[in-house]
Amino acid sequence: MPDLTIERIFDASPERVFGFISKTEHLLKWWGPEGMFVPEHNLSFESRGPWMSVMQNADGQRYKVSGQVTHVDPPNSIGFTWAWHDENDQRGVESHVTIRLVPAQGGGTQFHLSHVDLPDDSAAESHKHGWTSTLRKLEAELTD
């Protein structure tokens, strides 16, 4: 199964970045690729347990994803499972996401996202585009 790794450096402290990737009020501002919003959710990565979000685009297409938060280690890392739902609300193949934050030399935060156990190369490429777009939104929020 393919794995995906994305790294960024954000001009914010690990504590600030961790708040933006864990707290609902911040997650809702950047969660999902550009052009998407989140009309339904149980979205918090502050503690272990279930999570869910429905991302919707301007055309009304809805994409549901859910999982379990498997670990929370402020301000260092968060881990969660990830599975898309089909049109009958059945969960598909489960993959795993880990986000690690490390102080960057010279200030800021080294952000490391690992999305593993994706079903195939096509899914890995799709998730790469999705996460890249999503992280542009996160970066914009962190610089506001």
MDAnalysis code that builds the backbone (N, CA, C; Angstrom):
import MDAnalysis as mda
import numpy as np

u = mda.Universe.empty(432, n_residues=144, atom_resindex=np.repeat(np.arange(144), 3), trajectory=True)
u.add_TopologyAttr("name", ["N", "CA", "C"] * 144)
u.add_TopologyAttr("resid", np.arange(1, 145))
u.add_TopologyAttr("resname", ["MET", "PRO", "ASP", "LEU", "THR", "ILE", "GLU", "ARG", "ILE", "PHE", "ASP", "ALA", "SER", "PRO", "GLU", "ARG", "VAL", "PHE", "GLY", "PHE", "ILE", "SER", "LYS", "THR", "GLU", "HIS", "LEU", "LEU", "LYS", "TRP", "TRP", "GLY", "PRO", "GLU", "GLY", "MET", "PHE", "VAL", "PRO", "GLU", "HIS", "ASN", "LEU", "SER", "PHE", "GLU", "SER", "ARG", "GLY", "PRO", "TRP", "MET", "SER", "VAL", "MET", "GLN", "ASN", "ALA", "ASP", "GLY", "GLN", "ARG", "TYR", "LYS", "VAL", "SER", "GLY", "GLN", "VAL", "THR", "HIS", "VAL", "ASP", "PRO", "PRO", "ASN", "SER", "ILE", "GLY", "PHE", "THR", "TRP", "ALA", "TRP", "HIS", "ASP", "GLU", "ASN", "ASP", "GLN", "ARG", "GLY", "VAL", "GLU", "SER", "HIS", "VAL", "THR", "ILE", "ARG", "LEU", "VAL", "PRO", "ALA", "GLN", "GLY", "GLY", "GLY", "THR", "GLN", "PHE", "HIS", "LEU", "SER", "HIS", "VAL", "ASP", "LEU", "PRO", "ASP", "ASP", "SER", "ALA", "ALA", "GLU", "SER", "HIS", "LYS", "HIS", "GLY", "TRP", "THR", "SER", "THR", "LEU", "ARG", "LYS", "LEU", "GLU", "ALA", "GLU", "LEU", "THR", "ASP"])
u.atoms.positions = np.array([
    [0.841, -1.186, 0.000],
    [0.000, 0.000, 0.000],
    [0.887, 1.250, 0.000],
    [0.543, 2.231, -0.810],
    [1.359, 3.444, -0.905],
    [1.257, 4.328, 0.347],
    [2.318, 5.058, 0.576],
    [2.372, 6.012, 1.671],
    [2.657, 7.391, 1.093],
    [2.259, 8.406, 1.826],
    [2.417, 9.794, 1.412],
    [3.065, 10.568, 2.547],
    [4.042, 11.390, 2.230],
    [4.687, 12.257, 3.213],
    [4.719, 13.671, 2.661],
    [4.305, 14.627, 3.490],
    [4.339, 16.037, 3.105],
    [4.988, 16.802, 4.253],
    [5.926, 17.671, 3.900],
    [6.580, 18.491, 4.917],
    [6.463, 19.961, 4.548],
    [6.303, 20.785, 5.573],
    [6.236, 22.232, 5.415],
    [6.944, 22.873, 6.604],
    [7.342, 24.117, 6.429],
    [7.789, 24.916, 7.563],
    [6.809, 26.075, 7.691],
    [6.220, 26.200, 8.874],
    [5.284, 27.273, 9.143],
    [5.946, 28.301, 10.051],
    [5.670, 29.558, 9.780],
    [6.234, 30.653, 10.562],
    [5.362, 30.905, 11.795],
    [5.322, 29.902, 12.655],
    [4.562, 29.967, 13.903],
    [5.154, 28.929, 14.847],
    [4.960, 29.126, 16.127],
    [5.500, 28.191, 17.114],
    [4.776, 26.848, 17.039],
    [5.421, 25.764, 17.488],
    [4.730, 24.475, 17.526],
    [3.438, 24.534, 18.342],
    [3.425, 25.312, 19.408],
    [2.212, 25.421, 20.227],
    [1.062, 26.054, 19.448],
    [1.377, 27.106, 18.674],
    [0.342, 27.755, 17.864],
    [-0.143, 26.817, 16.759],
    [0.786, 26.164, 16.072],
    [0.396, 25.233, 15.016],
    [-0.446, 24.101, 15.603],
    [-0.029, 23.577, 16.749],
    [-0.785, 22.487, 17.368],
    [-2.219, 22.917, 17.662],
    [-2.405, 24.136, 18.155],
    [-3.757, 24.633, 18.400],
    [-4.595, 24.651, 17.142],
    [-3.971, 25.030, 16.022],
    [-4.697, 25.104, 14.760],
    [-5.013, 23.726, 14.183],
    [-4.218, 22.714, 14.515],
    [-4.501, 21.378, 13.975],
    [-5.291, 20.506, 14.944],
    [-5.612, 21.023, 16.121],
    [-6.317, 20.192, 17.096],
    [-7.679, 20.739, 17.502],
    [-7.859, 22.044, 17.550],
    [-9.086, 22.652, 18.080],
    [-10.110, 22.903, 16.990],
    [-11.349, 22.530, 17.268],
    [-12.442, 22.624, 16.300],
    [-12.536, 23.994, 15.655],
    [-12.517, 25.058, 16.458],
    [-12.724, 26.403, 15.895],
    [-11.650, 26.772, 14.880],
    [-10.461, 26.229, 15.027],
    [-9.401, 26.483, 14.048],
    [-9.482, 25.498, 12.878],
    [-9.726, 24.231, 13.167],
    [-9.821, 23.219, 12.110],
    [-10.845, 23.607, 11.048],
    [-11.980, 24.129, 11.478],
    [-13.048, 24.453, 10.533],
    [-12.662, 25.556, 9.554],
    [-11.630, 26.326, 9.867],
    [-11.190, 27.394, 8.969],
    [-10.315, 26.879, 7.830],
    [-9.672, 25.718, 8.013],
    [-8.734, 25.262, 6.977],
    [-8.952, 23.819, 6.534],
    [-9.821, 23.075, 7.190],
    [-10.003, 21.658, 6.895],
    [-10.622, 21.471, 5.519],
    [-9.993, 20.690, 4.707],
    [-10.478, 20.388, 3.369],
    [-9.793, 21.240, 2.318],
    [-9.724, 20.730, 1.102],
    [-9.066, 21.460, 0.017],
    [-9.730, 22.811, -0.258],
    [-8.982, 23.662, -0.944],
    [-9.507, 24.976, -1.314],
    [-10.825, 24.813, -2.068],
    [-11.780, 25.688, -1.758],
    [-13.099, 25.621, -2.376],
    [-14.084, 24.748, -1.617],
    [-13.629, 24.101, -0.562],
    [-14.495, 23.246, 0.245],
    [-14.827, 23.936, 1.564],
    [-16.007, 23.618, 2.102],
    [-16.342, 24.013, 3.456],
    [-16.905, 22.797, 4.170],
    [-17.100, 22.897, 5.472],
    [-17.469, 21.744, 6.297],
    [-18.827, 22.004, 6.966],
    [-19.946, 21.579, 6.321],
    [-21.260, 21.842, 6.890],
    [-21.646, 20.905, 8.038],
    [-21.023, 19.743, 8.103],
    [-21.306, 18.778, 9.171],
    [-19.978, 18.243, 9.692],
    [-19.910, 18.081, 11.011],
    [-18.656, 17.586, 11.563],
    [-18.790, 17.187, 13.021],
    [-17.896, 16.348, 13.416],
    [-17.537, 16.062, 14.798],
    [-16.017, 16.088, 14.738],
    [-15.476, 17.296, 14.625],
    [-14.085, 17.472, 14.242],
    [-13.297, 18.133, 15.358],
    [-12.575, 17.308, 16.091],
    [-11.665, 17.792, 17.125],
    [-10.571, 16.751, 17.270],
    [-9.349, 17.229, 17.323],
    [-8.216, 16.334, 17.541],
    [-7.541, 16.663, 18.869],
    [-8.351, 17.097, 19.849],
    [-7.820, 17.437, 21.170],
    [-7.736, 16.226, 22.091],
    [-8.492, 15.166, 21.779],
    [-8.450, 13.966, 22.612],
    [-8.776, 12.749, 21.751],
    [-8.457, 11.588, 22.280],
    [-8.723, 10.342, 21.544],
    [-10.216, 10.134, 21.410],
    [-10.607, 9.498, 20.306],
    [-12.016, 9.194, 20.090],
    [-12.417, 9.400, 18.647],
    [-13.709, 9.253, 18.354],
    [-14.183, 9.342, 16.973],
    [-14.186, 10.774, 16.448],
    [-14.015, 10.877, 15.141],
    [-14.145, 12.156, 14.457],
    [-14.808, 11.909, 13.112],
    [-15.386, 12.980, 12.534],
    [-16.062, 12.873, 11.246],
    [-16.174, 14.263, 10.657],
    [-16.101, 14.355, 9.336],
    [-16.412, 15.613, 8.667],
    [-17.017, 15.338, 7.301],
    [-17.896, 16.242, 6.898],
    [-18.437, 16.251, 5.550],
    [-17.897, 17.512, 4.893],
    [-17.137, 17.332, 3.816],
    [-16.629, 18.470, 3.049],
    [-17.538, 18.655, 1.845],
    [-17.870, 19.909, 1.561],
    [-18.781, 20.201, 0.458],
    [-18.186, 21.272, -0.425],
    [-18.317, 21.078, -1.747],
    [-17.812, 22.087, -2.677],
    [-18.944, 23.017, -3.107],
    [-18.629, 24.015, -3.912],
    [-19.599, 25.024, -4.340],
    [-20.735, 24.430, -5.164],
    [-20.497, 23.269, -5.798],
    [-21.543, 22.609, -6.589],
    [-22.453, 21.728, -5.742],
    [-22.170, 21.668, -4.441],
    [-23.002, 20.877, -3.541],
    [-22.565, 19.434, -3.384],
    [-21.465, 19.046, -4.051],
    [-20.963, 17.682, -3.886],
    [-20.409, 17.535, -2.476],
    [-20.761, 16.415, -1.836],
    [-20.382, 16.175, -0.445],
    [-19.462, 14.963, -0.354],
    [-18.469, 15.074, 0.516],
    [-17.477, 14.019, 0.698],
    [-17.319, 13.785, 2.200],
    [-17.738, 12.615, 2.651],
    [-17.670, 12.304, 4.080],
    [-16.454, 11.437, 4.373],
    [-15.762, 11.787, 5.447],
    [-14.599, 11.030, 5.906],
    [-14.699, 10.936, 7.424],
    [-14.247, 9.808, 7.972],
    [-14.310, 9.644, 9.420],
    [-13.178, 8.747, 9.901],
    [-13.022, 8.706, 11.201],
    [-12.009, 7.855, 11.802],
    [-11.976, 7.994, 13.308],
    [-10.866, 7.557, 13.861],
    [-10.621, 7.623, 15.295],
    [-9.318, 8.380, 15.533],
    [-9.337, 9.294, 16.493],
    [-8.093, 9.924, 16.925],
    [-7.381, 8.874, 17.776],
    [-6.183, 8.502, 17.383],
    [-5.470, 7.408, 18.050],
    [-4.441, 7.893, 19.059],
    [-3.918, 9.109, 18.859],
    [-3.028, 9.676, 19.871],
    [-2.974, 11.196, 19.751],
    [-2.775, 11.829, 20.907],
    [-2.624, 13.280, 20.984],
    [-1.478, 13.541, 21.954],
    [-0.435, 14.208, 21.476],
    [0.738, 14.521, 22.289],
    [1.097, 15.997, 22.088],
    [0.380, 16.907, 22.796],
    [0.622, 18.339, 22.599],
    [2.024, 18.747, 23.024],
    [2.686, 19.623, 22.349],
    [2.416, 20.169, 21.012],
    [3.211, 19.435, 19.940],
    [3.394, 18.127, 20.110],
    [4.291, 17.360, 19.237],
    [3.629, 16.580, 18.111],
    [2.497, 15.935, 18.386],
    [1.925, 15.083, 17.341],
    [0.467, 14.735, 17.598],
    [-0.173, 14.368, 16.507],
    [-1.553, 13.885, 16.505],
    [-1.599, 12.727, 15.515],
    [-2.347, 11.688, 15.836],
    [-2.544, 10.580, 14.914],
    [-4.017, 10.232, 14.823],
    [-4.457, 9.857, 13.621],
    [-5.859, 9.471, 13.457],
    [-6.017, 8.545, 12.260],
    [-7.053, 7.714, 12.329],
    [-7.409, 6.884, 11.186],
    [-8.277, 7.717, 10.245],
    [-8.407, 7.227, 9.009],
    [-9.063, 7.995, 7.949],
    [-9.727, 7.016, 6.991],
    [-11.023, 7.198, 6.722],
    [-11.709, 6.390, 5.706],
    [-12.842, 7.204, 5.086],
    [-12.874, 7.212, 3.759],
    [-13.953, 7.875, 3.033],
    [-15.212, 7.020, 3.107],
    [-16.360, 7.661, 3.051],
    [-17.643, 6.962, 3.011],
    [-18.167, 6.993, 1.581],
    [-18.880, 5.945, 1.198],
    [-19.481, 5.917, -0.134],
    [-20.882, 6.534, -0.090],
    [-21.588, 6.486, -1.222],
    [-22.924, 7.091, -1.311],
    [-23.938, 6.424, -0.386],
    [-23.635, 5.213, 0.101],
    [-24.511, 4.518, 1.060],
    [-24.010, 4.680, 2.498],
    [-23.071, 5.591, 2.692],
    [-22.477, 5.900, 3.997],
    [-21.675, 4.734, 4.577],
    [-21.170, 3.865, 3.692],
    [-20.315, 2.764, 4.134],
    [-18.853, 3.228, 4.077],
    [-18.126, 2.945, 5.162],
    [-16.716, 3.333, 5.209],
    [-15.902, 2.460, 4.268],
    [-14.946, 3.089, 3.606],
    [-14.048, 2.373, 2.717],
    [-12.785, 1.947, 3.440],
    [-11.717, 1.806, 2.673],
    [-10.419, 1.372, 3.194],
    [-9.917, 2.383, 4.220],
    [-9.471, 1.871, 5.365],
    [-8.960, 2.745, 6.413],
    [-7.461, 2.953, 6.242],
    [-7.053, 4.213, 6.322],
    [-5.638, 4.577, 6.292],
    [-5.324, 5.328, 7.579],
    [-4.078, 5.740, 7.727],
    [-3.641, 6.362, 8.984],
    [-2.849, 7.630, 8.704],
    [-3.154, 8.671, 9.481],
    [-2.485, 9.966, 9.349],
    [-1.769, 10.275, 10.655],
    [-0.532, 10.715, 10.541],
    [0.217, 11.209, 11.696],
    [0.780, 12.564, 11.323],
    [0.569, 13.535, 12.195],
    [1.140, 14.862, 12.027],
    [2.120, 15.082, 13.171],
    [3.373, 15.377, 12.813],
    [4.409, 15.671, 13.811],
    [4.865, 17.108, 13.647],
    [5.092, 17.768, 14.771],
    [5.569, 19.148, 14.780],
    [6.880, 19.206, 15.538],
    [7.873, 19.869, 14.930],
    [9.190, 19.997, 15.538],
    [9.626, 21.447, 15.381],
    [10.204, 22.057, 16.426],
    [10.722, 23.409, 16.250],
    [11.731, 23.444, 15.099],
    [11.564, 24.422, 14.212],
    [12.476, 24.560, 13.064],
    [13.670, 25.412, 13.457],
    [14.822, 25.094, 12.875],
    [16.002, 25.934, 13.114],
    [15.700, 27.332, 12.621],
    [16.013, 28.310, 13.434],
    [15.760, 29.691, 13.055],
    [14.357, 30.158, 13.367],
    [13.549, 29.312, 14.008],
    [12.188, 29.684, 14.372],
    [11.154, 29.003, 13.502],
    [9.947, 29.032, 13.962],
    [8.855, 28.393, 13.236],
    [8.744, 26.915, 13.572],
    [7.990, 26.221, 12.763],
    [7.685, 24.814, 13.017],
    [7.867, 23.981, 11.772],
    [8.595, 22.890, 11.921],
    [8.682, 21.873, 10.864],
    [7.441, 20.997, 11.016],
    [6.595, 20.988, 9.989],
    [5.335, 20.244, 9.975],
    [5.552, 19.013, 9.105],
    [5.287, 17.846, 9.650],
    [5.494, 16.591, 8.928],
    [4.184, 15.803, 8.966],
    [3.585, 15.584, 7.785],
    [2.360, 14.799, 7.674],
    [2.682, 13.489, 6.975],
    [2.283, 12.399, 7.588],
    [2.448, 11.069, 7.017],
    [1.066, 10.436, 6.891],
    [0.678, 10.067, 5.672],
    [-0.608, 9.400, 5.435],
    [-0.270, 8.035, 4.836],
    [-0.442, 6.979, 5.623],
    [0.009, 5.645, 5.234],
    [-1.162, 4.682, 5.065],
    [-0.867, 3.571, 4.406],
    [-1.841, 2.507, 4.145],
    [-2.942, 2.936, 3.180],
    [-2.612, 3.861, 2.269],
    [-3.566, 4.235, 1.232],
    [-3.732, 3.050, 0.282],
    [-4.927, 2.880, -0.299],
    [-5.201, 1.651, -1.056],
    [-4.400, 1.458, -2.338],
    [-4.036, 2.565, -3.018],
    [-3.299, 2.420, -4.275],
    [-2.630, 3.740, -4.644],
    [-1.863, 3.717, -5.730],
    [-1.141, 4.915, -6.161],
    [-2.079, 6.058, -6.519],
    [-3.217, 5.744, -7.106],
    [-4.191, 6.774, -7.467],
    [-4.708, 7.479, -6.214],
    [-5.010, 6.722, -5.171],
    [-5.465, 7.313, -3.909],
    [-4.368, 8.171, -3.291],
    [-3.128, 7.700, -3.355],
    [-2.012, 8.472, -2.803],
    [-1.868, 9.796, -3.548],
    [-1.966, 9.776, -4.860],
    [-1.850, 11.012, -5.651],
    [-3.014, 11.957, -5.351],
    [-4.214, 11.438, -5.250],
    [-5.385, 12.254, -4.928],
    [-5.245, 12.901, -3.554],
    [-4.792, 12.120, -2.583],
    [-4.602, 12.659, -1.236],
    [-3.463, 13.686, -1.208],
    [-2.442, 13.468, -2.020],
    [-1.347, 14.451, -2.087],
    [-1.889, 15.804, -2.536],
    [-2.715, 15.814, -3.576],
    [-3.306, 17.070, -4.061],
    [-4.218, 17.676, -2.998],
    [-5.032, 16.830, -2.362],
    [-5.950, 17.315, -1.337],
    [-5.230, 17.915, -0.141],
    [-4.231, 17.193, 0.375],
    [-3.488, 17.698, 1.526],
    [-2.700, 18.960, 1.165],
    [-2.117, 19.004, -0.027],
    [-1.343, 20.182, -0.437],
    [-2.239, 21.416, -0.467],
    [-3.423, 21.291, -1.035],
    [-4.380, 22.392, -1.080],
    [-4.821, 22.774, 0.327],
    [-5.114, 21.783, 1.137],
    [-5.550, 22.015, 2.511],
    [-4.480, 22.741, 3.314],
    [-3.229, 22.351, 3.138],
    [-2.149, 22.974, 3.904],
    [-1.890, 24.412, 3.469],
    [-2.238, 24.767, 2.219],
    [-2.170, 26.175, 1.820],
    [-3.157, 26.993, 2.645],
    [-4.330, 26.422, 2.896],
    [-5.320, 27.107, 3.738],
    [-4.822, 27.231, 5.168],
    [-4.205, 26.186, 5.699],
    [-3.655, 26.241, 7.052],
    [-2.581, 27.316, 7.143],
    [-1.691, 27.365, 6.158],
    [-0.638, 28.366, 6.176],
    [-1.225, 29.783, 6.184],
    [-2.258, 30.011, 5.393],
    [-2.905, 31.328, 5.343],
    [-3.510, 31.672, 6.706],
    [-4.120, 30.712, 7.361],
    [-4.693, 30.953, 8.698],
    [-3.621, 31.271, 9.721],
    [-2.505, 30.583, 9.643],
    [-1.423, 30.791, 10.616],
    [-0.763, 32.156, 10.437],
    [-0.816, 32.716, 9.244],
    [-0.169, 34.008, 9.004],
    [-1.115, 35.187, 9.217],
    [-2.395, 34.919, 9.419],
    [-3.350, 36.018, 9.686],
    [-3.111, 36.658, 11.031],
])
